[in-house]
Amino acid sequence: GVTQSPTHLIKTRGQQVTLRCSSQSGHNTVSWYQQALGQGPQFIFQYYREEENGRGNFPPRFSGLQFPNDSSELNVNALELDDSALYLCASSLAGRATNHEQFFGPGTRLTVL
Amino acid sequence: AQKVTQAQTEISVVEKEDVTLDCVYETRDTTYYLFWYKQPPSGELVFLIRRNSFDEQNEISGRYSWNFQKSTSSFNFTITASQVVDSAVYFCALSNYGQNFVFGPGTRLSVLP
């Protein structure tokens, strides 16, 4: 399945954070979502073959990397209080599309103080 | 712009009752995909179904059934004979073939014993 680390993280405003995800074996596409408390997941971006393939309405301080070994990272610079949320990673065989079944990890709960 | 509305924020039913979760979507695309995901208290999103815009056949899977009506832009989800284990937040989601995946705000279902 999809795994994410760490499970929980506490940072202060202005700091930088890196969240990690290990995709399901064989999946070529990874997407990241931000889920604020009580809301639905918001699409941040998608990576396919190590390139950003699509992006939601998030500023450039949200960036990512996808590695050949089924792992990926979400980096957030200059943290703001509103960045506090559950960050979900999802892998799929979607390629350049977003219409495939996605397999989600358990998420990383980020708290910004 | 794409949008998903789930008007029911919370629903409570008693075990063995049937319950329908509503989903209304907006899109200008002629080709699109609709999904339902379940998010139990553990937090991990679980895929339930995917339906493309050209397939309006209703689907039944065990106690779950889905009713897709393009004329009303709705993709409703019914659980028959609900069980306590069905308690979760359910999300309806919409995707075009491009790089955009939109979740609704979710409906919290509580099934009481």
Interface residues (C-beta under 8 A of the other chain):
Chain A: S31 Y33 Q39 G40 P41 Q42 F43 Q46 N53 G54 R55 G56 L86 L88 A90 R96 A97 T98 N99 H100 E101 Q102 F103 F104 G105 P106 G107
Chain B: V4 Y32 Y33 F35 Y37 S42 G43 E44 L45 V46 F47 R50 N52 F91 A93 S95 N96 Y97 G98 Q99 N100 F101 V102 F103 G104 P105 G106
